[in-house]
Amino acid sequence: MNKIIEFLNEAKVYYLATLENNQPRVRPFGAATEYNGRLYLSTSNDKNVFKQFIENPKIEMSGMAKGKWIRISGIAVVDENLYAKQAMLDANPFLKGKYSIDDDKFTVFYVDNMTAILYSNTEEPIELR
């Protein structure tokens, strides 16, 4: 899991895809953390991305750093645990200007049944865990 988080931090911006009425929707994300051995992301529960993964929890992400790119797929699972929210805020201090642990809109979610593959034009793909 550390390699996945490290890569996402190097990429700084990665793109999360959801589905809305059979139409793919992609948007940038930039905050991730590991909590209880899982990849966690955050959003606001009033955003379309939240509504989309509640309707259809299948997601994919992709980001690029140092000539390599990662593709992550899985199921988005909302976690209301305050410790998970605090872990996200601690790992991404810039979020503290936008959210607080008791903010009703601040939502964290993890990627369940996750597959993460690192690609390169010069090397064979590697599955990261």
Short mmCIF file of the C-alpha atoms (twelve columns), coordinates in Angstrom:
data_MODEL
# 
_entry.id   MODEL 
# 
loop_
_atom_site.group_PDB 
_atom_site.id 
_atom_site.type_symbol 
_atom_site.label_atom_id 
_atom_site.label_alt_id 
_atom_site.label_comp_id 
_atom_site.label_asym_id 
_atom_site.label_seq_id 
_atom_site.Cartn_x 
_atom_site.Cartn_y 
_atom_site.Cartn_z 
_atom_site.pdbx_PDB_model_num 
ATOM 1   C CA . MET A 1   0.000   0.000  0.000   1 
ATOM 2   C CA . ASN A 2   2.867   2.382  0.741   1 
ATOM 3   C CA . LYS A 3   4.024   2.244  -2.883  1 
ATOM 4   C CA . ILE A 4   0.549   3.228  -4.086  1 
ATOM 5   C CA . ILE A 5   0.323   6.203  -1.720  1 
ATOM 6   C CA . GLU A 6   3.898   7.254  -2.562  1 
ATOM 7   C CA . PHE A 7   3.124   7.170  -6.274  1 
ATOM 8   C CA . LEU A 8   -0.080  9.186  -5.866  1 
ATOM 9   C CA . ASN A 9   1.803   11.747 -3.773  1 
ATOM 10  C CA . GLU A 10  4.474   12.012 -6.480  1 
ATOM 11  C CA . ALA A 11  1.798   12.444 -9.147  1 
ATOM 12  C CA . LYS A 12  0.162   15.181 -7.020  1 
ATOM 13  C CA . VAL A 13  -2.935  15.100 -9.254  1 
ATOM 14  C CA . TYR A 14  -4.696  11.930 -10.326 1 
ATOM 15  C CA . TYR A 15  -8.009  11.442 -12.024 1 
ATOM 16  C CA . LEU A 16  -10.982 9.533  -10.673 1 
ATOM 17  C CA . ALA A 17  -13.638 8.203  -13.025 1 
ATOM 18  C CA . THR A 18  -17.242 7.405  -12.167 1 
ATOM 19  C CA . LEU A 19  -20.316 6.708  -14.234 1 
ATOM 20  C CA . GLU A 20  -23.399 8.902  -14.513 1 
ATOM 21  C CA . ASN A 21  -26.305 7.592  -16.588 1 
ATOM 22  C CA . ASN A 22  -23.922 5.445  -18.624 1 
ATOM 23  C CA . GLN A 23  -21.653 8.483  -19.278 1 
ATOM 24  C CA . PRO A 24  -18.102 8.405  -17.862 1 
ATOM 25  C CA . ARG A 25  -17.195 11.356 -15.631 1 
ATOM 26  C CA . VAL A 26  -13.581 12.149 -14.747 1 
ATOM 27  C CA . ARG A 27  -12.240 14.717 -12.309 1 
ATOM 28  C CA . PRO A 28  -8.941  15.525 -10.578 1 
ATOM 29  C CA . PHE A 29  -8.183  14.438 -7.021  1 
ATOM 30  C CA . GLY A 30  -5.116  15.257 -4.967  1 
ATOM 31  C CA . ALA A 31  -5.532  13.899 -1.441  1 
ATOM 32  C CA . ALA A 32  -5.012  10.291 -0.451  1 
ATOM 33  C CA . THR A 33  -3.947  8.392  2.619   1 
ATOM 34  C CA . GLU A 34  -3.655  4.890  3.959   1 
ATOM 35  C CA . TYR A 35  -5.828  3.910  6.882   1 
ATOM 36  C CA . ASN A 36  -6.227  0.348  8.168   1 
ATOM 37  C CA . GLY A 37  -4.333  -0.939 5.136   1 
ATOM 38  C CA . ARG A 38  -6.696  0.682  2.623   1 
ATOM 39  C CA . LEU A 39  -6.419  3.534  0.147   1 
ATOM 40  C CA . TYR A 40  -8.636  6.422  1.270   1 
ATOM 41  C CA . LEU A 41  -9.770  9.475  -0.672  1 
ATOM 42  C CA . SER A 42  -12.073 12.313 0.295   1 
ATOM 43  C CA . THR A 43  -14.761 14.515 -1.179  1 
ATOM 44  C CA . SER A 44  -17.797 16.493 -0.172  1 
ATOM 45  C CA . ASN A 45  -21.094 14.639 -0.049  1 
ATOM 46  C CA . ASP A 46  -22.795 17.450 -1.955  1 
ATOM 47  C CA . LYS A 47  -20.641 16.910 -5.075  1 
ATOM 48  C CA . ASN A 48  -21.691 14.951 -8.135  1 
ATOM 49  C CA . VAL A 49  -18.793 12.519 -7.724  1 
ATOM 50  C CA . PHE A 50  -20.266 11.415 -4.391  1 
ATOM 51  C CA . LYS A 51  -23.733 10.956 -5.867  1 
ATOM 52  C CA . GLN A 52  -22.256 9.008  -8.781  1 
ATOM 53  C CA . PHE A 53  -20.312 6.485  -6.721  1 
ATOM 54  C CA . ILE A 54  -23.256 6.018  -4.381  1 
ATOM 55  C CA . GLU A 55  -25.368 5.149  -7.433  1 
ATOM 56  C CA . ASN A 56  -22.640 2.973  -8.975  1 
ATOM 57  C CA . PRO A 57  -19.653 2.359  -6.673  1 
ATOM 58  C CA . LYS A 58  -17.300 1.116  -9.400  1 
ATOM 59  C CA . ILE A 59  -14.446 3.599  -9.857  1 
ATOM 60  C CA . GLU A 60  -11.142 3.876  -11.660 1 
ATOM 61  C CA . MET A 61  -8.251  6.236  -11.100 1 
ATOM 62  C CA . SER A 62  -5.155  7.092  -13.071 1 
ATOM 63  C CA . GLY A 63  -2.169  9.332  -12.450 1 
ATOM 64  C CA . MET A 64  1.276   9.890  -13.905 1 
ATOM 65  C CA . ALA A 65  4.693   10.611 -12.381 1 
ATOM 66  C CA . LYS A 66  8.272   10.233 -13.584 1 
ATOM 67  C CA . GLY A 67  7.263   8.665  -16.902 1 
ATOM 68  C CA . LYS A 68  5.108   5.986  -15.307 1 
ATOM 69  C CA . TRP A 69  1.375   5.826  -14.734 1 
ATOM 70  C CA . ILE A 70  -0.877  3.987  -12.348 1 
ATOM 71  C CA . ARG A 71  -4.312  2.572  -12.923 1 
ATOM 72  C CA . ILE A 72  -6.393  1.800  -9.839  1 
ATOM 73  C CA . SER A 73  -9.812  0.185  -9.959  1 
ATOM 74  C CA . GLY A 74  -12.225 -0.968 -7.316  1 
ATOM 75  C CA . ILE A 75  -15.350 -0.186 -5.353  1 
ATOM 76  C CA . ALA A 76  -15.842 3.106  -3.464  1 
ATOM 77  C CA . VAL A 77  -17.019 2.514  0.101   1 
ATOM 78  C CA . VAL A 78  -17.960 5.461  2.319   1 
ATOM 79  C CA . ASP A 79  -16.491 5.318  5.826   1 
ATOM 80  C CA . GLU A 80  -18.040 7.534  8.523   1 
ATOM 81  C CA . ASN A 81  -15.322 6.613  11.047  1 
ATOM 82  C CA . LEU A 82  -13.939 9.805  12.627  1 
ATOM 83  C CA . TYR A 83  -10.485 8.224  12.876  1 
ATOM 84  C CA . ALA A 84  -10.470 7.693  9.100   1 
ATOM 85  C CA . LYS A 85  -11.451 11.333 8.591   1 
ATOM 86  C CA . GLN A 86  -8.717  12.466 10.981  1 
ATOM 87  C CA . ALA A 87  -6.153  10.316 9.163   1 
ATOM 88  C CA . MET A 88  -7.107  12.019 5.892   1 
ATOM 89  C CA . LEU A 89  -6.801  15.490 7.438   1 
ATOM 90  C CA . ASP A 90  -3.457  14.642 9.074   1 
ATOM 91  C CA . ALA A 91  -1.997  13.258 5.841   1 
ATOM 92  C CA . ASN A 92  -3.279  16.200 3.766   1 
ATOM 93  C CA . PRO A 93  -3.045  19.382 5.879   1 
ATOM 94  C CA . PHE A 94  -4.317  21.569 3.019   1 
ATOM 95  C CA . LEU A 95  -7.743  19.937 3.533   1 
ATOM 96  C CA . LYS A 96  -7.960  21.465 7.025   1 
ATOM 97  C CA . GLY A 97  -8.664  24.839 5.420   1 
ATOM 98  C CA . LYS A 98  -11.671 23.336 3.682   1 
ATOM 99  C CA . TYR A 99  -12.981 20.658 6.050   1 
ATOM 100 C CA . SER A 100 -13.016 19.705 9.700   1 
ATOM 101 C CA . ILE A 101 -13.531 16.321 11.285  1 
ATOM 102 C CA . ASP A 102 -17.076 17.229 12.335  1 
ATOM 103 C CA . ASP A 103 -18.055 18.781 8.997   1 
ATOM 104 C CA . ASP A 104 -21.231 17.034 7.820   1 
ATOM 105 C CA . LYS A 105 -20.180 17.350 4.167   1 
ATOM 106 C CA . PHE A 106 -16.631 16.002 4.605   1 
ATOM 107 C CA . THR A 107 -16.664 12.397 3.412   1 
ATOM 108 C CA . VAL A 108 -13.899 9.837  3.221   1 
ATOM 109 C CA . PHE A 109 -14.098 6.633  1.254   1 
ATOM 110 C CA . TYR A 110 -11.807 3.713  0.604   1 
ATOM 111 C CA . VAL A 111 -11.263 1.620  -2.479  1 
ATOM 112 C CA . ASP A 112 -12.404 -1.943 -1.822  1 
ATOM 113 C CA . ASN A 113 -11.494 -4.901 -4.071  1 
ATOM 114 C CA . MET A 114 -8.682  -2.688 -5.323  1 
ATOM 115 C CA . THR A 115 -6.336  -3.468 -8.162  1 
ATOM 116 C CA . ALA A 116 -3.403  -1.104 -8.704  1 
ATOM 117 C CA . ILE A 117 -1.099  -1.569 -11.678 1 
ATOM 118 C CA . LEU A 118 1.958   0.546  -12.464 1 
ATOM 119 C CA . TYR A 119 2.746   0.952  -16.157 1 
ATOM 120 C CA . SER A 120 5.743   2.174  -18.106 1 
ATOM 121 C CA . ASN A 121 6.734   2.351  -21.750 1 
ATOM 122 C CA . THR A 122 10.011  0.602  -20.919 1 
ATOM 123 C CA . GLU A 123 9.041   -2.034 -18.326 1 
ATOM 124 C CA . GLU A 124 6.429   -4.713 -17.847 1 
ATOM 125 C CA . PRO A 125 3.365   -3.679 -15.792 1 
ATOM 126 C CA . ILE A 126 3.666   -4.284 -12.044 1 
ATOM 127 C CA . GLU A 127 0.767   -4.923 -9.696  1 
ATOM 128 C CA . LEU A 128 1.192   -2.881 -6.515  1 
ATOM 129 C CA . ARG A 129 -0.246  -3.883 -3.153  1 
# 
